[in-house]
Amino acid sequence: MIVEKLKASLIAKQDELTKRLAAIETDFKKGRSQDFAEQCTESENDEVLDEIHQQTLLELQKIKQTLAMLQTEQYGICTDCGKPISKERLEALPYTKTCFNCSQE
């Protein structure tokens, strides 16, 4: 069944993202180099890591919302028109809340 397969996939992704967050947060807590040039590089890296951190948090939030919807049987129903979202769309975009037609409007 697509729902069980999707649920397992989302849980696996959630675990992966949680580990990624932990690694990023560990890196943020590390001390920085005394070398000025190295500090500049580290600062640039921190900016990139911060963006990855924010995107990871956003994706985790979407996963949690989708898992909650799976439990209430609202998953797979378009929030705009109330019609079922196609299986193909759900497989491609598991976080989607709208059907193809409504997403085009």
N, C-alpha and C positions, 0 to 999 in steps of 0.2 A: 504494500500500500504506500502511496506517495507520502502520506502524512508521517508515517513511522520512519520512512527513509529520510525525509526532510528533518524530522526531529533529531534523529541520530546525527545527521550532518551538522545541524545547528549546535548541538551540544559539543561535538568535536571541535567546531570552529570557536565556540565560546572558551573551551579549555585552552586552545592555541592562543587566542587573544589575551587571555588572562596571564598566561606565561610571558607573552610579549610585553604586557604592561609591567609585570614584575621586573623584567630585565631592564626596561627603560628607566623605571623608578630607581633601580639599583645604580644604574649609570649616572643618573642625576645626583645621587648622594656621594659619588666618588669625589675625592679631592682633585684639585686641578694643578696643573704643572706650574712651576715657578718661572719657566721660560715664557717671555712675552709672546714670541711668535707662535709657540705651542698654544698659548691661551687664546689667541685669535682663532686658530683652527678649532679648538675645543668649543669656543663660543658659536662658531658657525655650525658645528655638529649639534650643539644643544638646540639651536633653532630648528634644525631638521628633525631632531628627536622629539621636540615639543609638538611639531605638526603631526608626526606619526602617532604620538601619544594621544592627541586630540581626536584624530581619525579613528584610532583603535577604540577609544571611549565611545564615540558615536556609533561605531559598528556593534559594539557590545550592547549598547542600548537598543538598537534595532533587533538584535538577536533575542534579547529578553522580551521585548514587545511581541515578537513573532511567536516565541514559545508560549507566552501568555495567551495569545489569540488561538493557538492550537488547542489549548485546554478548554476554551469557551466555545469552540466550534464556529467562531467567526472567521477563522482563517480560510482564505480562498474565496471570500465573498467581497465583491467590490464595495468600497465604502461610499462611492458616489452613486452608483445605479442599483446596487443590491443584487446584481447578477453574479453567477460564478465566474471566477477568473480561470482562464484556461490552464490546464496542467503544464503545458509547454512554457507559459509565462511564469508560472510559479517555480518551475525547475530552473529557469534562467535568472529570475529575480525573486528569490525566496522572501524578501522583505516587502515586496510590493503590496500595496493596499488597494490598487485600482486595476481594473481590467484594461486591456489594450485600447479599446475605444475611448474610455474615459481619460486615459493618460494622454491621448492625442488632442483633447479639447483644451 
